[in-house]
Amino acid sequence: MGEIKWERDFSKTIEKAKEMGKPIYHDFWFDG
Amino acid sequence: MNAGPYSDEKVQKFIEEEFIPLKSQCFFDKRTDLMKEFDITWTPTLLIHDSNGKEHYRFVGFVPVDDFLAHLKFGKGMIFFNHYRYAEAIDQFNAVIEQHPDTGVAPQAIYYHGVAGYLKTHDGKELRRVYDTLTLKYPQSEWTRRSQPYAQITP
């Protein structure tokens, strides 16, 4: 499978989710 | 980079197949608009949105793979539940109950499985079954205590 292909833009992700009829898994992360 | 649970093939496959995966970086010295919109105060905070972007479930902090998968399936179930799609919600809650019985969210899945069953059938036995199952399998769980009123329903 390799790596997960992450989206980075919330608005574009919603458009993609609507097109594909899928829910969104949203990871809020901190690089610290 | 896919670290932690994301390095697990089962997690990768489930996320890729069942969701559109999205990452949003947090900056605590200058909170982002998305952090403000979703009240993000700690990381990782992991949200399940429907395809319109509405949040239906969240969990906070690192969890092991089994718990992680259980949260994802439960979150999917809550989307169906909140959209009154009880049969599909029951399928998701069943997946948690049967595939991840030792996880923290499993008692909650039993509770919502019964509530969805009741809302689908209007049969009080669905709620009594919640109390019986939780009492037997998870006697220490808060969800067992929440189901206490259903003990009065005739099985």
N, CA and C atoms of all chains as a GROMACS GRO file, in nm:
protein
  561
    1MET      N    1   0.083  -0.121   0.000
    1MET     CA    2   0.000   0.000   0.000
    1MET      C    3   0.087   0.126   0.000
    2GLY      N    4   0.198   0.126   0.076
    2GLY     CA    5   0.284   0.244   0.080
    2GLY      C    6   0.229   0.350   0.171
    3GLU      N    7   0.243   0.477   0.131
    3GLU     CA    8   0.203   0.586   0.218
    3GLU      C    9   0.063   0.637   0.186
    4ILE      N   10   0.001   0.696   0.288
    4ILE     CA   11  -0.130   0.758   0.269
    4ILE      C   12  -0.109   0.888   0.190
    5LYS      N   13  -0.195   0.910   0.093
    5LYS     CA   14  -0.186   1.032   0.012
    5LYS      C   15  -0.277   1.139   0.074
    6TRP      N   16  -0.215   1.230   0.147
    6TRP     CA   17  -0.290   1.328   0.225
    6TRP      C   18  -0.326   1.449   0.141
    7GLU      N   19  -0.448   1.498   0.163
    7GLU     CA   20  -0.487   1.630   0.115
    7GLU      C   21  -0.439   1.732   0.217
    8ARG      N   22  -0.424   1.858   0.174
    8ARG     CA   23  -0.376   1.962   0.265
    8ARG      C   24  -0.470   2.083   0.273
    9ASP      N   25  -0.570   2.087   0.183
    9ASP     CA   26  -0.658   2.202   0.176
    9ASP      C   27  -0.802   2.158   0.209
   10PHE      N   28  -0.859   2.216   0.314
   10PHE     CA   29  -0.991   2.171   0.362
   10PHE      C   30  -1.100   2.190   0.256
   11SER      N   31  -1.102   2.307   0.192
   11SER     CA   32  -1.207   2.334   0.093
   11SER      C   33  -1.198   2.238  -0.025
   12LYS      N   34  -1.077   2.216  -0.074
   12LYS     CA   35  -1.060   2.123  -0.187
   12LYS      C   36  -1.094   1.980  -0.145
   13THR      N   37  -1.065   1.948  -0.020
   13THR     CA   38  -1.097   1.813   0.030
   13THR      C   39  -1.248   1.791   0.034
   14ILE      N   40  -1.323   1.895   0.073
   14ILE     CA   41  -1.469   1.883   0.074
   14ILE      C   42  -1.522   1.861  -0.067
   15GLU      N   43  -1.466   1.936  -0.162
   15GLU     CA   44  -1.510   1.917  -0.302
   15GLU      C   45  -1.484   1.774  -0.347
   16LYS      N   46  -1.366   1.725  -0.314
   16LYS     CA   47  -1.331   1.587  -0.352
   16LYS      C   48  -1.420   1.487  -0.281
   17ALA      N   49  -1.449   1.512  -0.154
   17ALA     CA   50  -1.534   1.420  -0.076
   17ALA      C   51  -1.675   1.416  -0.134
   18LYS      N   52  -1.727   1.533  -0.173
   18LYS     CA   53  -1.860   1.538  -0.234
   18LYS      C   54  -1.862   1.460  -0.365
   19GLU      N   55  -1.758   1.480  -0.446
   19GLU     CA   56  -1.751   1.410  -0.575
   19GLU      C   57  -1.748   1.259  -0.556
   20MET      N   58  -1.672   1.215  -0.458
   20MET     CA   59  -1.650   1.071  -0.438
   20MET      C   60  -1.750   1.009  -0.339
   21GLY      N   61  -1.829   1.095  -0.272
   21GLY     CA   62  -1.926   1.044  -0.176
   21GLY      C   63  -1.861   0.975  -0.057
   22LYS      N   64  -1.747   1.029  -0.014
   22LYS     CA   65  -1.674   0.969   0.097
   22LYS      C   66  -1.666   1.067   0.215
   23PRO      N   67  -1.658   1.015   0.337
   23PRO     CA   68  -1.630   1.102   0.451
   23PRO      C   69  -1.483   1.145   0.452
   24ILE      N   70  -1.452   1.236   0.541
   24ILE     CA   71  -1.316   1.291   0.551
   24ILE      C   72  -1.256   1.250   0.685
   25TYR      N   73  -1.133   1.201   0.679
   25TYR     CA   74  -1.055   1.178   0.802
   25TYR      C   75  -0.956   1.293   0.813
   26HIS      N   76  -0.963   1.369   0.922
   26HIS     CA   77  -0.890   1.495   0.934
   26HIS      C   78  -0.794   1.490   1.052
   27ASP      N   79  -0.666   1.494   1.024
   27ASP     CA   80  -0.562   1.488   1.127
   27ASP      C   81  -0.506   1.627   1.151
   28PHE      N   82  -0.537   1.684   1.268
   28PHE     CA   83  -0.472   1.809   1.311
   28PHE      C   84  -0.345   1.771   1.385
   29TRP      N   85  -0.230   1.809   1.332
   29TRP     CA   86  -0.102   1.765   1.386
   29TRP      C   87  -0.012   1.885   1.415
   30PHE      N   88   0.087   1.858   1.499
   30PHE     CA   89   0.180   1.963   1.541
   30PHE      C   90   0.322   1.910   1.525
   31ASP      N   91   0.405   1.985   1.459
   31ASP     CA   92   0.543   1.946   1.436
   31ASP      C   93   0.630   2.012   1.541
   32GLY      N   94   0.632   1.952   1.662
   32GLY     CA   95   0.708   2.019   1.768
   32GLY      C   96   0.781   1.924   1.858
   33MET      N   97   0.510   1.207   0.564
   33MET     CA   98   0.563   1.088   0.633
   33MET      C   99   0.451   1.022   0.713
   34ASN      N  100   0.444   0.890   0.708
   34ASN     CA  101   0.341   0.816   0.779
   34ASN      C  102   0.400   0.750   0.904
   35ALA      N  103   0.386   0.814   1.018
   35ALA     CA  104   0.441   0.761   1.142
   35ALA      C  105   0.330   0.707   1.230
   36GLY      N  106   0.368   0.635   1.337
   36GLY     CA  107   0.269   0.583   1.432
   36GLY      C  108   0.172   0.488   1.363
   37PRO      N  109   0.041   0.501   1.392
   37PRO     CA  110  -0.057   0.410   1.330
   37PRO      C  111  -0.054   0.413   1.178
   38TYR      N  112  -0.010   0.526   1.121
   38TYR     CA  113  -0.011   0.539   0.976
   38TYR      C  114   0.091   0.447   0.908
   39SER      N  115   0.184   0.392   0.984
   39SER     CA  116   0.280   0.299   0.926
   39SER      C  117   0.222   0.158   0.916
   40ASP      N  118   0.104   0.136   0.975
   40ASP     CA  119   0.040   0.005   0.972
   40ASP      C  120  -0.040  -0.011   0.841
   41GLU      N  121  -0.020  -0.123   0.774
   41GLU     CA  122  -0.085  -0.143   0.642
   41GLU      C  123  -0.237  -0.147   0.653
   42LYS      N  124  -0.289  -0.204   0.762
   42LYS     CA  125  -0.435  -0.211   0.778
   42LYS      C  126  -0.493  -0.070   0.790
   43VAL      N  127  -0.422   0.015   0.864
   43VAL     CA  128  -0.467   0.153   0.881
   43VAL      C  129  -0.459   0.227   0.748
   44GLN      N  130  -0.347   0.212   0.678
   44GLN     CA  131  -0.331   0.279   0.547
   44GLN      C  132  -0.444   0.240   0.454
   45LYS      N  133  -0.470   0.109   0.446
   45LYS     CA  134  -0.572   0.057   0.354
   45LYS      C  135  -0.710   0.111   0.392
   46PHE      N  136  -0.741   0.108   0.522
   46PHE     CA  137  -0.874   0.152   0.565
   46PHE      C  138  -0.895   0.300   0.536
   47ILE      N  139  -0.796   0.381   0.570
   47ILE     CA  140  -0.809   0.526   0.546
   47ILE      C  141  -0.821   0.555   0.397
   48GLU      N  142  -0.736   0.494   0.317
   48GLU     CA  143  -0.738   0.520   0.172
   48GLU      C  144  -0.869   0.476   0.109
   49GLU      N  145  -0.922   0.364   0.154
   49GLU     CA  146  -1.044   0.309   0.092
   49GLU      C  147  -1.172   0.375   0.142
   50GLU      N  148  -1.173   0.416   0.269
   50GLU     CA  149  -1.299   0.460   0.329
   50GLU      C  150  -1.313   0.611   0.346
   51PHE      N  151  -1.201   0.684   0.337
   51PHE     CA  152  -1.204   0.828   0.364
   51PHE      C  153  -1.125   0.906   0.259
   52ILE      N  154  -1.147   1.037   0.257
   52ILE     CA  155  -1.053   1.130   0.196
   52ILE      C  156  -0.964   1.178   0.310
   53PRO      N  157  -0.834   1.143   0.309
   53PRO     CA  158  -0.747   1.182   0.421
   53PRO      C  159  -0.694   1.325   0.408
   54LEU      N  160  -0.700   1.398   0.518
   54LEU     CA  161  -0.660   1.539   0.519
   54LEU      C  162  -0.573   1.566   0.641
   55LYS      N  163  -0.463   1.637   0.620
   55LYS     CA  164  -0.378   1.680   0.730
   55LYS      C  165  -0.378   1.832   0.739
   56SER      N  166  -0.392   1.885   0.862
   56SER     CA  167  -0.383   2.028   0.885
   56SER      C  168  -0.281   2.053   0.995
   57GLN      N  169  -0.178   2.129   0.962
   57GLN     CA  170  -0.074   2.156   1.061
   57GLN      C  171  -0.122   2.261   1.162
   58CYS      N  172  -0.085   2.242   1.288
   58CYS     CA  173  -0.123   2.334   1.395
   58CYS      C  174  -0.005   2.419   1.437
   59PHE      N  175  -0.033   2.545   1.471
   59PHE     CA  176   0.067   2.636   1.525
   59PHE      C  177   0.005   2.700   1.649
   60PHE      N  178   0.059   2.666   1.767
   60PHE     CA  179  -0.006   2.712   1.889
   60PHE      C  180   0.030   2.857   1.924
   61ASP      N  181   0.138   2.910   1.864
   61ASP     CA  182   0.170   3.050   1.888
   61ASP      C  183   0.091   3.142   1.794
   62LYS      N  184   0.038   3.082   1.685
   62LYS     CA  185  -0.048   3.159   1.594
   62LYS      C  186  -0.151   3.062   1.537
   63ARG      N  187  -0.264   3.053   1.609
   63ARG     CA  188  -0.364   2.953   1.574
   63ARG      C  189  -0.419   2.978   1.434
   64THR      N  190  -0.434   2.869   1.359
   64THR     CA  191  -0.486   2.879   1.222
   64THR      C  192  -0.638   2.896   1.225
   65ASP      N  193  -0.694   2.937   1.112
   65ASP     CA  194  -0.839   2.953   1.102
   65ASP      C  195  -0.910   2.819   1.129
   66LEU      N  196  -0.851   2.709   1.077
   66LEU     CA  197  -0.915   2.578   1.099
   66LEU      C  198  -0.908   2.537   1.246
   67MET      N  199  -0.796   2.571   1.314
   67MET     CA  200  -0.788   2.542   1.458
   67MET      C  201  -0.897   2.616   1.533
   68LYS      N  202  -0.922   2.740   1.493
   68LYS     CA  203  -1.028   2.819   1.559
   68LYS      C  204  -1.165   2.762   1.525
   69GLU      N  205  -1.185   2.728   1.398
   69GLU     CA  206  -1.317   2.679   1.354
   69GLU      C  207  -1.356   2.551   1.427
   70PHE      N  208  -1.255   2.463   1.449
   70PHE     CA  209  -1.287   2.333   1.510
   70PHE      C  210  -1.239   2.322   1.656
   71ASP      N  211  -1.203   2.435   1.716
   71ASP     CA  212  -1.164   2.438   1.858
   71ASP      C  213  -1.055   2.335   1.888
   72ILE      N  214  -0.948   2.342   1.812
   72ILE     CA  215  -0.836   2.249   1.832
   72ILE      C  216  -0.743   2.309   1.938
   73THR      N  217  -0.728   2.238   2.050
   73THR     CA  218  -0.645   2.289   2.160
   73THR      C  219  -0.532   2.194   2.196
   74TRP      N  220  -0.528   2.076   2.134
   74TRP     CA  221  -0.423   1.980   2.162
   74TRP      C  222  -0.406   1.891   2.040
   75THR      N  223  -0.290   1.831   2.026
   75THR     CA  224  -0.268   1.743   1.911
   75THR      C  225  -0.212   1.609   1.957
   76PRO      N  226  -0.229   1.501   1.877
   76PRO     CA  227  -0.315   1.504   1.758
   76PRO      C  228  -0.462   1.507   1.796
   77THR      N  229  -0.540   1.588   1.724
   77THR     CA  230  -0.686   1.580   1.731
   77THR      C  231  -0.733   1.528   1.596
   78LEU      N  232  -0.814   1.426   1.598
   78LEU     CA  233  -0.849   1.352   1.478
   78LEU      C  234  -1.001   1.357   1.460
   79LEU      N  235  -1.044   1.415   1.348
   79LEU     CA  236  -1.185   1.440   1.325
   79LEU      C  237  -1.237   1.353   1.211
   80ILE      N  238  -1.363   1.314   1.223
   80ILE     CA  239  -1.433   1.248   1.114
   80ILE      C  240  -1.543   1.343   1.068
   81HIS      N  241  -1.534   1.389   0.944
   81HIS     CA  242  -1.635   1.476   0.884
   81HIS      C  243  -1.716   1.397   0.782
   82ASP      N  244  -1.841   1.439   0.761
   82ASP     CA  245  -1.913   1.384   0.646
   82ASP      C  246  -1.862   1.452   0.519
   83SER      N  247  -1.917   1.416   0.404
   83SER     CA  248  -1.864   1.469   0.278
   83SER      C  249  -1.895   1.616   0.258
   84ASN      N  250  -1.977   1.675   0.346
   84ASN     CA  251  -2.001   1.819   0.341
   84ASN      C  252  -1.910   1.896   0.436
   85GLY      N  253  -1.826   1.824   0.509
   85GLY     CA  254  -1.733   1.889   0.601
   85GLY      C  255  -1.783   1.900   0.743
   86LYS      N  256  -1.906   1.853   0.771
   86LYS     CA  257  -1.957   1.861   0.908
   86LYS      C  258  -1.891   1.755   0.996
   87GLU      N  259  -1.845   1.798   1.113
   87GLU     CA  260  -1.780   1.704   1.206
   87GLU      C  261  -1.885   1.617   1.275
   88HIS      N  262  -1.856   1.486   1.282
   88HIS     CA  263  -1.945   1.392   1.352
   88HIS      C  264  -1.878   1.318   1.466
   89TYR      N  265  -1.743   1.320   1.469
   89TYR     CA  266  -1.674   1.245   1.574
   89TYR      C  267  -1.530   1.296   1.582
   90ARG      N  268  -1.474   1.292   1.703
   90ARG     CA  269  -1.332   1.326   1.717
   90ARG      C  270  -1.271   1.245   1.829
   91PHE      N  271  -1.142   1.220   1.817
   91PHE     CA  272  -1.068   1.162   1.927
   91PHE      C  273  -0.933   1.232   1.936
   92VAL      N  274  -0.880   1.236   2.057
   92VAL     CA  275  -0.760   1.316   2.084
   92VAL      C  276  -0.650   1.226   2.139
   93GLY      N  277  -0.530   1.246   2.091
   93GLY     CA  278  -0.414   1.174   2.144
   93GLY      C  279  -0.379   1.051   2.062
   94PHE      N  280  -0.257   1.003   2.082
   94PHE     CA  281  -0.210   0.883   2.012
   94PHE      C  282  -0.277   0.760   2.070
   95VAL      N  283  -0.322   0.672   1.984
   95VAL     CA  284  -0.381   0.545   2.028
   95VAL      C  285  -0.320   0.432   1.946
   96PRO      N  286  -0.315   0.311   2.004
   96PRO     CA  287  -0.262   0.196   1.932
   96PRO      C  288  -0.349   0.162   1.809
   97VAL      N  289  -0.294   0.080   1.721
   97VAL     CA  290  -0.359   0.050   1.593
   97VAL      C  291  -0.501  -0.003   1.611
   98ASP      N  292  -0.521  -0.100   1.701
   98ASP     CA  293  -0.653  -0.160   1.719
   98ASP      C  294  -0.755  -0.053   1.762
   99ASP      N  295  -0.717   0.030   1.858
   99ASP     CA  296  -0.806   0.138   1.902
   99ASP      C  297  -0.828   0.239   1.789
  100PHE      N  298  -0.723   0.266   1.717
  100PHE     CA  299  -0.731   0.363   1.608
  100PHE      C  300  -0.834   0.320   1.503
  101LEU      N  301  -0.824   0.194   1.459
  101LEU     CA  302  -0.920   0.142   1.361
  101LEU      C  303  -1.061   0.143   1.417
  102ALA      N  304  -1.074   0.110   1.545
  102ALA     CA  305  -1.206   0.111   1.608
  102ALA      C  306  -1.265   0.252   1.607
  103HIS      N  307  -1.184   0.353   1.638
  103HIS     CA  308  -1.234   0.491   1.634
  103HIS      C  309  -1.278   0.529   1.493
  104LEU      N  310  -1.201   0.491   1.393
  104LEU     CA  311  -1.237   0.526   1.255
  104LEU      C  312  -1.371   0.464   1.217
  105LYS      N  313  -1.389   0.336   1.252
  105LYS     CA  314  -1.515   0.267   1.218
  105LYS      C  315  -1.632   0.325   1.297
  106PHE      N  316  -1.607   0.354   1.424
  106PHE     CA  317  -1.713   0.414   1.506
  106PHE      C  318  -1.751   0.552   1.451
  107GLY      N  319  -1.650   0.629   1.411
  107GLY     CA  320  -1.677   0.761   1.353
  107GLY      C  321  -1.760   0.753   1.227
  108LYS      N  322  -1.731   0.657   1.142
  108LYS     CA  323  -1.814   0.635   1.023
  108LYS      C  324  -1.958   0.602   1.064
  109GLY      N  325  -1.968   0.518   1.165
  109GLY     CA  326  -2.101   0.482   1.215
  109GLY      C  327  -2.178   0.603   1.263
  110MET      N  328  -2.110   0.697   1.329
  110MET     CA  329  -2.178   0.816   1.381
  110MET      C  330  -2.228   0.905   1.268
  111ILE      N  331  -2.157   0.906   1.155
  111ILE     CA  332  -2.209   0.983   1.041
  111ILE      C  333  -2.342   0.924   0.997
  112PHE      N  334  -2.347   0.792   0.980
  112PHE     CA  335  -2.474   0.728   0.941
  112PHE      C  336  -2.581   0.752   1.047
  113PHE      N  337  -2.543   0.734   1.173
  113PHE     CA  338  -2.639   0.752   1.284
  113PHE      C  339  -2.700   0.893   1.281
  114ASN      N  340  -2.613   0.993   1.267
  114ASN     CA  341  -2.661   1.132   1.270
  114ASN      C  342  -2.742   1.169   1.146
  115HIS      N  343  -2.729   1.085   1.041
  115HIS     CA  344  -2.810   1.107   0.920
  115HIS      C  345  -2.930   1.012   0.915
  116TYR      N  346  -2.963   0.951   1.030
  116TYR     CA  347  -3.081   0.863   1.043
  116TYR      C  348  -3.071   0.738   0.955
  117ARG      N  349  -2.949   0.702   0.916
  117ARG     CA  350  -2.928   0.581   0.834
  117ARG      C  351  -2.888   0.468   0.929
  118TYR      N  352  -2.989   0.417   1.002
  118TYR     CA  353  -2.961   0.330   1.115
  118TYR      C  354  -2.904   0.193   1.074
  119ALA      N  355  -2.952   0.136   0.963
  119ALA     CA  356  -2.901   0.005   0.923
  119ALA      C  357  -2.751   0.013   0.893
  120GLU      N  358  -2.708   0.120   0.824
  120GLU     CA  359  -2.566   0.135   0.793
  120GLU      C  360  -2.485   0.168   0.918
  121ALA      N  361  -2.544   0.244   1.008
  121ALA     CA  362  -2.477   0.273   1.135
  121ALA      C  363  -2.455   0.143   1.213
  122ILE      N  364  -2.558   0.060   1.216
  122ILE     CA  365  -2.547  -0.068   1.288
  122ILE      C  366  -2.435  -0.153   1.230
  123ASP      N  367  -2.420  -0.153   1.098
  123ASP     CA  368  -2.311  -0.229   1.035
  123ASP      C  369  -2.174  -0.180   1.085
  124GLN      N  370  -2.158  -0.049   1.093
  124GLN     CA  371  -2.030   0.006   1.140
  124GLN      C  372  -2.006  -0.025   1.287
  125PHE      N  373  -2.110  -0.008   1.370
  125PHE     CA  374  -2.094  -0.037   1.512
  125PHE      C  375  -2.066  -0.187   1.533
  126ASN      N  376  -2.129  -0.270   1.450
  126ASN     CA  377  -2.102  -0.414   1.457
  126ASN      C  378  -1.955  -0.444   1.427
  127ALA      N  379  -1.900  -0.373   1.330
  127ALA     CA  380  -1.759  -0.395   1.295
  127ALA      C  381  -1.669  -0.366   1.415
  128VAL      N  382  -1.700  -0.260   1.488
  128VAL     CA  383  -1.621  -0.228   1.608
  128VAL      C  384  -1.638  -0.338   1.713
  129ILE      N  385  -1.763  -0.377   1.736
  129ILE     CA  386  -1.792  -0.476   1.841
  129ILE      C  387  -1.726  -0.610   1.810
  130GLU      N  388  -1.733  -0.653   1.684
  130GLU     CA  389  -1.684  -0.786   1.648
  130GLU      C  390  -1.533  -0.789   1.619
  131GLN      N  391  -1.481  -0.682   1.558
  131GLN     CA  392  -1.341  -0.683   1.517
  131GLN      C  393  -1.247  -0.618   1.619
  132HIS      N  394  -1.302  -0.535   1.708
  132HIS     CA  395  -1.217  -0.462   1.804
  132HIS      C  396  -1.277  -0.465   1.945
  133PRO      N  397  -1.305  -0.584   1.997
  133PRO     CA  398  -1.376  -0.593   2.126
  133PRO      C  399  -1.296  -0.544   2.246
  134ASP      N  400  -1.165  -0.538   2.234
  134ASP     CA  401  -1.081  -0.499   2.347
  134ASP      C  402  -1.045  -0.351   2.347
  135THR      N  403  -1.107  -0.273   2.261
  135THR     CA  404  -1.072  -0.132   2.252
  135THR      C  405  -1.162  -0.046   2.343
  136GLY      N  406  -1.115   0.075   2.368
  136GLY     CA  407  -1.187   0.164   2.458
  136GLY      C  408  -1.324   0.204   2.406
  137VAL      N  409  -1.339   0.210   2.273
  137VAL     CA  410  -1.465   0.257   2.216
  137VAL      C  411  -1.567   0.145   2.199
  138ALA      N  412  -1.529   0.020   2.223
  138ALA     CA  413  -1.620  -0.093   2.202
  138ALA      C  414  -1.749  -0.083   2.286
  139PRO      N  415  -1.743  -0.048   2.416
  139PRO     CA  416  -1.868  -0.034   2.491
  139PRO      C  417  -1.960   0.075   2.435
  140GLN      N  418  -1.900   0.184   2.387
  140GLN     CA  419  -1.979   0.291   2.325
  140GLN      C  420  -2.046   0.241   2.198
  141ALA      N  421  -1.976   0.155   2.123
  141ALA     CA  422  -2.033   0.098   2.000
  141ALA      C  423  -2.152   0.008   2.034
  142ILE      N  424  -2.143  -0.067   2.143
  142ILE     CA  425  -2.257  -0.150   2.185
  142ILE      C  426  -2.376  -0.062   2.221
  143TYR      N  427  -2.350   0.046   2.293
  143TYR     CA  428  -2.457   0.138   2.332
  143TYR      C  429  -2.528   0.194   2.208
  144TYR      N  430  -2.448   0.250   2.115
  144TYR     CA  431  -2.508   0.312   1.997
  144TYR      C  432  -2.568   0.209   1.903
  145HIS      N  433  -2.513   0.089   1.901
  145HIS     CA  434  -2.573  -0.019   1.822
  145HIS      C  435  -2.716  -0.042   1.869
  146GLY      N  436  -2.734  -0.048   1.999
  146GLY     CA  437  -2.868  -0.070   2.054
  146GLY      C  438  -2.961   0.047   2.031
  147VAL      N  439  -2.909   0.169   2.046
  147VAL     CA  440  -2.992   0.287   2.023
  147VAL      C  441  -3.036   0.294   1.877
  148ALA      N  442  -2.941   0.267   1.786
  148ALA     CA  443  -2.976   0.266   1.643
  148ALA      C  444  -3.079   0.157   1.613
  149GLY      N  445  -3.063   0.041   1.677
  149GLY     CA  446  -3.159  -0.067   1.658
  149GLY      C  447  -3.297  -0.028   1.708
  150TYR      N  448  -3.301   0.041   1.823
  150TYR     CA  449  -3.429   0.087   1.877
  150TYR      C  450  -3.493   0.191   1.785
  151LEU      N  451  -3.414   0.286   1.737
  151LEU     CA  452  -3.469   0.390   1.650
  151LEU      C  453  -3.516   0.332   1.517
  152LYS      N  454  -3.454   0.223   1.475
  152LYS     CA  455  -3.494   0.157   1.349
  152LYS      C  456  -3.621   0.076   1.366
  153THR      N  457  -3.635   0.008   1.483
  153THR     CA  458  -3.746  -0.088   1.499
  153THR      C  459  -3.851  -0.044   1.601
  154HIS      N  460  -3.815   0.052   1.689
  154HIS     CA  461  -3.901   0.094   1.801
  154HIS      C  462  -3.932  -0.023   1.894
  155ASP      N  463  -3.839  -0.117   1.899
  155ASP     CA  464  -3.852  -0.233   1.987
  155ASP      C  465  -3.762  -0.212   2.109
  156GLY      N  466  -3.824  -0.198   2.227
  156GLY     CA  467  -3.749  -0.173   2.349
  156GLY      C  468  -3.649  -0.281   2.385
  157LYS      N  469  -3.669  -0.399   2.328
  157LYS     CA  470  -3.575  -0.508   2.357
  157LYS      C  471  -3.434  -0.475   2.309
  158GLU      N  472  -3.425  -0.389   2.209
  158GLU     CA  473  -3.292  -0.348   2.161
  158GLU      C  474  -3.215  -0.277   2.273
  159LEU      N  475  -3.286  -0.195   2.350
  159LEU     CA  476  -3.220  -0.121   2.458
  159LEU      C  477  -3.190  -0.213   2.577
  160ARG      N  478  -3.282  -0.304   2.604
  160ARG     CA  479  -3.256  -0.399   2.713
  160ARG      C  480  -3.132  -0.482   2.681
  161ARG      N  481  -3.117  -0.518   2.551
  161ARG     CA  482  -3.001  -0.596   2.508
  161ARG      C  483  -2.872  -0.517   2.531
  162VAL      N  484  -2.877  -0.386   2.515
  162VAL     CA  485  -2.760  -0.301   2.543
  162VAL      C  486  -2.718  -0.319   2.689
  163TYR      N  487  -2.815  -0.306   2.779
  163TYR     CA  488  -2.784  -0.320   2.922
  163TYR      C  489  -2.728  -0.459   2.952
  164ASP      N  490  -2.794  -0.563   2.899
  164ASP     CA  491  -2.749  -0.700   2.927
  164ASP      C  492  -2.608  -0.725   2.874
  165THR      N  493  -2.582  -0.681   2.752
  165THR     CA  494  -2.451  -0.705   2.689
  165THR      C  495  -2.341  -0.628   2.761
  166LEU      N  496  -2.367  -0.501   2.789
  166LEU     CA  497  -2.265  -0.420   2.856
  166LEU      C  498  -2.237  -0.470   2.997
  167THR      N  499  -2.342  -0.508   3.067
  167THR     CA  500  -2.324  -0.559   3.204
  167THR      C  501  -2.240  -0.685   3.205
  168LEU      N  502  -2.261  -0.770   3.104
  168LEU     CA  503  -2.187  -0.895   3.094
  168LEU      C  504  -2.042  -0.872   3.051
  169LYS      N  505  -2.022  -0.792   2.946
  169LYS     CA  506  -1.890  -0.780   2.885
  169LYS      C  507  -1.804  -0.668   2.941
  170TYR      N  508  -1.867  -0.556   2.979
  170TYR     CA  509  -1.791  -0.438   3.023
  170TYR      C  510  -1.853  -0.380   3.150
  171PRO      N  511  -1.852  -0.456   3.259
  171PRO     CA  512  -1.923  -0.410   3.380
  171PRO      C  513  -1.868  -0.280   3.439
  172GLN      N  514  -1.742  -0.246   3.410
  172GLN     CA  515  -1.682  -0.125   3.467
  172GLN      C  516  -1.699  -0.002   3.379
  173SER      N  517  -1.757  -0.019   3.261
  173SER     CA  518  -1.762   0.092   3.167
  173SER      C  519  -1.868   0.195   3.206
  174GLU      N  520  -1.839   0.321   3.178
  174GLU     CA  521  -1.939   0.426   3.198
  174GLU      C  522  -2.062   0.400   3.111
  175TRP      N  523  -2.041   0.339   2.993
  175TRP     CA  524  -2.153   0.313   2.903
  175TRP      C  525  -2.247   0.208   2.963
  176THR      N  526  -2.194   0.122   3.047
  176THR     CA  527  -2.279   0.027   3.118
  176THR      C  528  -2.367   0.103   3.217
  177ARG      N  529  -2.308   0.200   3.286
  177ARG     CA  530  -2.387   0.280   3.380
  177ARG      C  531  -2.492   0.364   3.306
  178ARG      N  532  -2.456   0.413   3.186
  178ARG     CA  533  -2.553   0.491   3.109
  178ARG      C  534  -2.672   0.405   3.065
  179SER      N  535  -2.648   0.274   3.052
  179SER     CA  536  -2.756   0.186   3.005
  179SER      C  537  -2.845   0.137   3.120
  180GLN      N  538  -2.812   0.178   3.244
  180GLN     CA  539  -2.885   0.130   3.361
  180GLN      C  540  -3.037   0.149   3.350
  181PRO      N  541  -3.088   0.261   3.297
  181PRO     CA  542  -3.234   0.276   3.287
  181PRO      C  543  -3.300   0.167   3.202
  182TYR      N  544  -3.225   0.106   3.111
  182TYR     CA  545  -3.283   0.005   3.023
  182TYR      C  546  -3.303  -0.129   3.096
  183ALA      N  547  -3.250  -0.141   3.218
  183ALA     CA  548  -3.268  -0.264   3.295
  183ALA      C  549  -3.415  -0.285   3.331
  184GLN      N  550  -3.492  -0.176   3.327
  184GLN     CA  551  -3.634  -0.185   3.363
  184GLN      C  552  -3.720  -0.240   3.249
  185ILE      N  553  -3.663  -0.248   3.129
  185ILE     CA  554  -3.738  -0.296   3.012
  185ILE      C  555  -3.746  -0.449   3.018
  186THR      N  556  -3.862  -0.504   2.994
  186THR     CA  557  -3.878  -0.650   2.995
  186THR      C  558  -3.804  -0.711   2.876
  187PRO      N  559  -3.716  -0.809   2.902
  187PRO     CA  560  -3.638  -0.867   2.791
  187PRO      C  561  -3.727  -0.952   2.698
   0.00000   0.00000   0.00000
